[in-house]
């Protein structure tokens, strides 16, 4: 695998990861993924009150 | 042929009674989470099998102190219990969960639930804590007084729900609901009578030593109208001083480790794109954020300690007078306090506020409280531009500035609330009643667990969202490559560089250069990413000897002091978080309020940064 292919693979992987992470709940359901509210941080806000709510 | 549907039990109780722990203990992983139709209140349903083999469905209802239903959560609980909520069957039975260490409030709720007329059990949760504290509850007597089965539970222990399961087995489930329930909104006299009856039952059935004497003595000082406020300010001040001074050695160690690893890894890789991605993108970007782990841990150490000690509720009490002056409801304190961690749970916590305008005012100002994601930004700029020296009899100047930024967030939140509630809506605040818990020594294991969870969350975010964002930022800052023979840093030719240069004129009046503008855009996803982006953008902008220098001295050389101050002020006010706006949209069920929030925060940030930049510039001239 050459360096450029590897770089593009990493960048596309990162973009796909973020797209899935921030996909709205309605769209997520429509394309057959697990339902749930869009969450930017998946409890990473660190708040005691965060029940994975966002 | 199908048999009859499994009976449904509603789990009702006061907030923080351990209801959800009990629900989890009963259902394990057999849970379904959704929302009630038309509202943003979470609906949790599960199932379990009783000792006699009977399958039962169970609904975990939002916590409430009564069936009067003042907030959206409480209205859902009331309507489900009364069978009024569209799409919900009236439950076959009710399990009322009580915090056994604080029975008084729940007894009133039990009396209201009894009036509904469904089969019912009272589960005294946390009985182990009552016994550990030397208290006792006469469960049999309590059952006689209330006229319903009463059982002890310890939701967090294996087998702690056995008595409850047996009691559910004895309930007459599957009976037709009565055509008329016996509950109606109680009058003030009936509420007072219920209070008196609850006090009588409590006196007959429970003995709880508590530490009332100590609590009274401490409250005499900590809730004093003058000393109380002075102590609260001193505690907050100490907290921010500690965030700076205690964290320094650990931060230096992490910084040195990341730099050393970056050099070692960079040395192994041949020159080229991959090396640039690893060194300029990942190490410069993610490393710039990771350095702030010790400060996050210290900040939360204080917050958890004060919460466990019982001081946070006192702080709410002390702040109530101040908040009432601005038109905010006393219940707004907890959402605003939660917003110091993150505005999103703070905004969601505003559901406990009954009046819609009070709730919206709280939601609107919650993002002005200084969330933990701002900490890396503040720390970076303060460390680069504010000298590390002692002032005013030994206080660290850097900690003082940090305290000032947190204070600016609080003051601006109160000012915005004042404008909304007193000038636009012209409403008087509703009275605020809250229960102050006894003081207790924080359990080291609980504090350690809390810190572990928060440190883990921060590291997880750095290793996932921030890492992915930094890879994209590196890509946008690297491609397209400059043409042959081009001079200057390659980033000037990149997509990010072009966007930065394009938008720079908008932000030039507030002293921002194009690199800052590039950092603001992904900073909308997560505020602390701005630090990482600055790390990457300046690493890629560097030429010759500048390459590889730590971000802090680079910024100190590249920015003027007015620009740094303007940047700090921008971060106090700016709507720098898309997730917050999304949650406001969800919680208000409207596009109008997130738009208002974005507009007023942007305007406030721009005006404040503009004033800061020009005043600081004039003073330093």
Interface residues (C-beta under 8 A of the other chain):
Chain A: X3 X4 X6 X7 X10 X11 X14 X15 X17 X18 X21 X22 X35 X37 X38 X39 X40 X41 X42 X43 X44 X45 X46 X47 X48 X49 X50 X53 X54
Chain B: X34 X272 X273 X274 X277 X296 X300 X304 X307 X338 X341 X342 X344 X345 X346 X348 X349 X371 X372 X373 X450 X453 X454 X457 X458 X460 X461 X464 X465 X467 X468 X469 X471 X472 X475 X525 X526 X577 X578 X579 X582 X583 X586
